[in-house]
Amino acid sequence: MPLNSNIKEFLRGIRGRRKEIDDLVRERERLLTTLGPRALRLKEVDVQTSLPGDMMAETMAAVVSLEREIQISIHDLAMQQARAEQMIRQVDSDVHRRLLRLYYFDGLRWWQVAEEMEYTEAHVRKMHSKALEEIAQILKDDTK
């Protein structure tokens, strides 16, 4: 697999991680809604010491578990994004750097990136390919 395909997959992973976090947050909010206002008064200790079959406590335990998963995912995303930012900073063109950040970090779709940057979508896609090639070349040069 060419190096720029690996870079593209790495950067796509950031978009995917963001979507996963959004899904986890929505699920947590859905569960909290089913619990109602009383859930806000529960502490993790209350959840751990509840009786088996207590649906409210089981749901709250699921919320606590989701919260942990969200925090871990946010940390992983921050680390992944920091590595990506190091690569993007090395790109010479400020236009290419902006394009990469809009697409991979902000999660915009190609048409939205094109609109934001005032280019056609086709031109944005071509610039994206060039930016990935530049990152691949930089990484290749760094390994020499």
C-alpha distance (Angstrom), angle and dihedral (degrees) to the residues before:
residue distance angle dihedral
M1 . . .
P2 3.83 . .
L3 3.78 117.5 .
N4 3.82 94.6 -115.9
S5 3.84 89.2 56.2
N6 3.81 88.6 56.1
I7 3.80 89.9 49.2
K8 3.78 90.9 49.0
E9 3.82 91.4 50.6
F10 3.80 91.1 47.6
L11 3.80 91.1 51.8
R12 3.81 91.8 44.3
G13 3.78 87.1 55.7
I14 3.81 88.0 66.0
R15 3.80 91.0 56.7
G16 3.80 90.1 46.6
R17 3.80 93.0 49.0
R18 3.82 90.4 51.6
K19 3.80 90.3 52.6
E20 3.81 91.2 48.9
I21 3.80 90.6 51.9
D22 3.80 90.8 48.8
D23 3.81 89.7 51.5
L24 3.82 91.9 49.4
V25 3.80 91.6 49.0
R26 3.82 91.2 50.0
E27 3.81 90.5 50.3
R28 3.81 91.3 48.8
E29 3.81 90.5 50.2
R30 3.80 91.1 48.1
L31 3.79 91.0 52.8
L32 3.80 92.3 46.3
T33 3.79 89.8 51.8
T34 3.81 90.6 54.8
L35 3.81 89.7 52.8
G36 3.78 95.9 52.0
P37 3.82 127.7 -157.0
R38 3.81 94.7 -38.3
A39 3.82 89.8 68.7
L40 3.78 91.2 68.3
R41 3.81 90.0 64.4
L42 3.81 94.6 52.5
K43 3.76 118.9 100.8
E44 3.80 126.7 -154.8
V45 3.83 88.7 -106.9
D46 3.84 90.2 58.2
V47 3.79 89.9 53.0
Q48 3.79 93.6 49.8
T49 3.81 94.5 49.8
S50 3.81 98.7 45.5
L51 3.79 123.5 118.6
P52 3.82 121.2 -99.1
G53 3.79 112.2 -93.2
D54 3.81 93.5 30.3
M55 3.82 98.7 136.6
M56 3.78 94.0 -166.1
A57 3.79 92.2 53.5
E58 3.80 91.9 44.6
T59 3.78 90.7 51.4
M60 3.79 90.9 47.1
A61 3.80 89.9 49.9
A62 3.81 87.6 54.3
V63 3.82 88.9 50.9
V64 3.82 91.1 51.1
S65 3.80 90.3 48.6
L66 3.80 91.4 49.2
E67 3.79 90.2 49.1
R68 3.80 90.6 54.9
E69 3.80 90.9 47.9
I70 3.82 90.5 49.3
Q71 3.80 91.9 51.5
I72 3.81 92.4 49.0
S73 3.81 91.2 47.5
I74 3.80 91.6 49.3
H75 3.80 90.1 51.3
D76 3.82 91.7 48.4
L77 3.80 90.4 47.8
A78 3.80 91.5 51.1
M79 3.80 90.9 52.0
Q80 3.79 92.6 46.7
Q81 3.79 91.9 46.7
A82 3.82 91.3 49.5
R83 3.82 90.1 54.7
A84 3.80 90.3 47.6
E85 3.80 91.5 48.6
Q86 3.82 89.6 54.7
M87 3.79 89.1 56.1
I88 3.80 94.4 44.0
R89 3.81 92.9 49.8
Q90 3.79 88.9 61.9
V91 3.82 92.6 60.2
D92 3.81 108.9 105.4
S93 3.79 98.6 -145.7
D94 3.80 116.2 77.1
V95 3.82 87.4 -157.4
H96 3.82 91.0 57.0
R97 3.81 91.8 46.0
R98 3.80 90.6 51.5
L99 3.80 91.5 47.6
L100 3.81 92.0 51.9
R101 3.80 92.5 48.7
L102 3.80 93.7 47.2
Y103 3.78 92.7 50.3
Y104 3.79 103.1 37.1
F105 3.81 104.0 26.8
D106 3.80 102.4 30.5
G107 3.80 93.3 36.7
L108 3.79 96.1 -132.6
R109 3.79 118.9 161.6
W110 3.80 119.6 -118.5
W111 3.80 93.8 -100.0
Q112 3.81 89.9 50.4
V113 3.81 92.0 49.8
A114 3.81 89.2 49.4
E115 3.79 91.2 49.9
E116 3.80 93.0 46.3
M117 3.79 92.3 49.2
E118 3.82 94.3 38.8
Y119 3.81 95.0 -122.6
T120 3.78 132.4 115.8
E121 3.77 117.2 -92.3
A122 3.81 90.4 -116.3
H123 3.80 90.9 54.6
V124 3.81 91.7 48.2
R125 3.80 90.5 52.4
K126 3.81 91.0 50.5
M127 3.80 90.9 49.4
H128 3.81 88.8 49.2
S129 3.80 90.9 55.3
K130 3.79 90.9 49.2
A131 3.80 91.4 48.8
L132 3.82 91.1 52.0
E133 3.80 90.4 48.1
E134 3.80 89.7 51.4
I135 3.81 91.9 51.0
A136 3.80 89.9 47.8
Q137 3.79 90.6 51.9
I138 3.80 92.2 47.7
L139 3.81 91.4 50.7
K140 3.79 91.1 45.6
D141 3.82 90.7 51.4
D142 3.81 90.7 47.9
T143 3.80 91.6 56.0
K144 3.82 93.1 54.4
